[in-house]
């Protein structure tokens, strides 16, 4: 995964969102500045004047400290107590902070929320001004459609320290990456100004869309030091020749997205991906939906979302996304990801139709993985990685090869308090397929899975060259073409406690396994 550019101008300190503080997502205090372009500046002239209590005040031509103080006092009088415009996670008008400080005025340096008229040019101008001011809170026009017809042209200086350090580390760890073709900056286009500073955009149900006939560009690029807080907006038809069809968060940046819908977006990156979003920094995704997004490059990863950084994902849905290589819904590659209370349904990839964890650390809890398809790991694929699964429903997924529900290769995979049911593999391992892995099945059910190929074994579980342990679990009513239908093990260590049932599988439960399986009915 590569990293990108920030610039050199320090930003004024701002109070960070509780999301960032709680999640460890606080960026550095030195963040980038951006001057904008002449065209955008001309449009910016139509935004509210500096004397307006809800607009930004440019600091370039300060009329004097006395005048600035007068403006600040006027704002305090106009706005009263803390108002809408705080970062997500902070209270708006009342609540915990409002109750403790009922007479408190706006925070020092906080300029209020800026309304953005229903005009894409005004949105561009507002972001240009926000970058010039070191950040802002913007509110889009309710239900507006902001249609972008061209990539936004701007100079994009960067401090290469973070980027160069990350790429050097990646090259040292993975020498083959050095042979990858150099990045073409012309591929890395965005329809909106790059985010260099803490910027909040409250969408109010608006849609930001790329015109169907426009050149390829994503919507948001968040550079080193930038913080994007985006909520209540639809991002439609993004198209990037690089990573991130709609949003790209680079290694030194962070983002929080809440209640957004990313639909019909595509990454054409040959080795990267992230049809909807690519995160290489720190990111929180909550209450959001990813539909019909695609990682369409030669080895595209993460049809809905590709993570190469630190990701917290909760209460979100991934539906009908696809990736050429792996992670039809979510791909976690060399990153750390936690997934809670989410759904992955009807996604597709070569490996890991719903979720893929490759050379990564992944935790998934209280989540449904339903009706996904892949060549390997119809629901979930894990390779050279750790993936911890708790409270999952892995149902009705299909693999044209091995692992109808779950596949793991050279990995650690604890499966706790979960159900793996109704999955189908045309190879082996209708429920779970594990090779050179440590598979732990605890208090879980593996039932009604099928391995239907002419030589398929292990309708419930197939294990080779590793170890598998069952604790208080059930492997029941699975079927395979070649025995056994319950558990097949070859050159693997097998442990089954006396509270585990392996019964009612066809044609046998464990008979036909190449190693002895104790506590297993024939």
Buried (B, 14 or more C-beta within 10 A) or exposed (E): BBBBBBBEBEBEEBBBBBBBEEBEBEBEEBBBBBBBBEBBBEBBEEBBEEEBBBBBBEEEEEEEEEEEEEBBEEBBEEBEBBBEBBBBBBBBEEEEBBEEEEEEBBEEEBBBBBBBBBBBBBBBBBBBBBBBBBBBBBBBBEEBEBBBEEBBEBEBBBBBEBBEEBBEEBBEEEEEBEEEEEBEEEBBBBBBBBBBBBBBBBBBEBBBBBEEEBEBBBBBBBBBBBBBBBBBBBBBBBBBBBBBBBBBBBBBBBBBBBBBBBBBBBBBBBBBBBBBBBBBBBBBBBBBBBBBBBBBBEBBBBBBBBBBBBBBBBBBBBBBBBBBBBBBBBBBBBBBBBBBBBBBBBBBBBBBBBBBBBBBBBBBBBBBBBBBBBBBBBBBBBBBBBBBBBBBBBBBBBBBBBBBBBBBBBBBBBBBBBBBBBBBBBBBBBBBBBBBBBBBBBBBBBBBBBBBBEEBBBBBBBBBBBBBBBBEBBBBBBBBBBBBBBBBBBEBEBBBEEEBBBEBBBBBBBBBBEEEBEBBBE
